[in-house]
Amino acid sequence: MSDEPTQHRFLTSTQAIEELNVKPDQIHALIKAGELRAIQIGGHGLWRIGRQDIEDYIAEAYRRTAERIAAGEISDDGEPGAE
């Protein structure tokens, strides 16, 4: 047996919240908006988010941020660009 911890394919909402370091409302808003893929298990509102879906969301967020910086919408310090 390996001493490495088992990595599950899916994360709970709580694990995704910790992974992205966001508030619970933000995770649920991302799921509802379709920005973060998730599946609902059973009829009790148990949500699961795939590890790859978290990675895809992060990659897309980096891409959108780079576009916004290039367009002058946000500055290097994270503040909105001067108008």
Secondary structure, DSSP 8 states (H G I E B T S, - for coil): --SS----SEEEHHHHHHHHT--HHHHHHHHHHTSS--EEETTTTEEEEEHHHHHHHHHHHHHHHHHHHHTTSB-TTSSB---
